[in-house]
């Protein structure tokens, strides 16, 4: 969405909501920065913490699970 469209929409927001809109934009920017700062290791650790990693006792067990 082009910035001009967003700017036009902001003009339609009642003045008493502008602080809330500004805080929401700050939140989105912070969230975006946090997500972009994660590297592959951070993502792998998060997957382990969420229980999304399956561990096998042997390669044979892994092969059996993949069949």
C-alpha positions in Angstrom: 0.0 0.0 0.0 1.5 3.3 -1.0 2.3 5.9 1.7 -0.1 8.4 0.1 -3.0 6.0 0.7 -2.0 5.6 4.4 -1.6 9.4 4.7 -5.1 9.9 3.3 -6.5 7.4 5.8 -4.8 9.1 8.7 -6.5 12.4 7.7 -9.8 10.6 8.2 -9.0 9.4 11.7 -10.6 11.5 14.5 -8.0 13.6 16.4 -8.8 11.7 19.7 -7.6 8.5 18.1 -4.3 9.8 16.7 -2.3 9.0 19.8 -3.5 5.4 19.7 -2.7 5.1 16.0 0.8 6.5 16.7 1.4 4.0 19.5 0.2 1.2 17.2 2.6 2.2 14.5 5.4 2.3 17.1 4.4 -1.2 18.2 4.5 -2.5 14.6 7.9 -0.9 14.0 9.3 -2.4 17.2 7.9 -5.8 16.3 9.4 -5.6 12.8 12.8 -4.7 14.2 12.7 -7.6 16.7 11.7 -10.1 14.0 14.4 -8.9 11.6 17.1 -9.1 14.3 16.6 -12.9 14.8 19.1 -15.1 13.1 18.9 -18.8 12.3 20.2 -19.9 15.7 17.5 -17.7 17.5 14.8 -19.3 15.4 16.2 -22.8 16.1 16.2 -22.1 19.8 12.7 -20.8 19.7 11.6 -24.0 17.9 13.2 -26.2 20.6 11.5 -24.1 23.3 8.1 -24.5 21.6 8.6 -28.2 21.4 8.7 -28.2 17.6 11.9 -30.3 17.3 11.7 -34.1 17.1 14.7 -36.0 18.4 15.5 -39.5 17.3 17.6 -42.1 19.2 19.3 -43.3 16.0 19.5 -42.7 12.3 17.4 -45.8 11.8 14.6 -44.4 13.9 14.8 -41.2 11.8 14.6 -43.1 8.6 11.6 -45.2 9.9 9.8 -42.0 10.8 10.4 -40.5 7.4 8.9 -43.5 5.6 
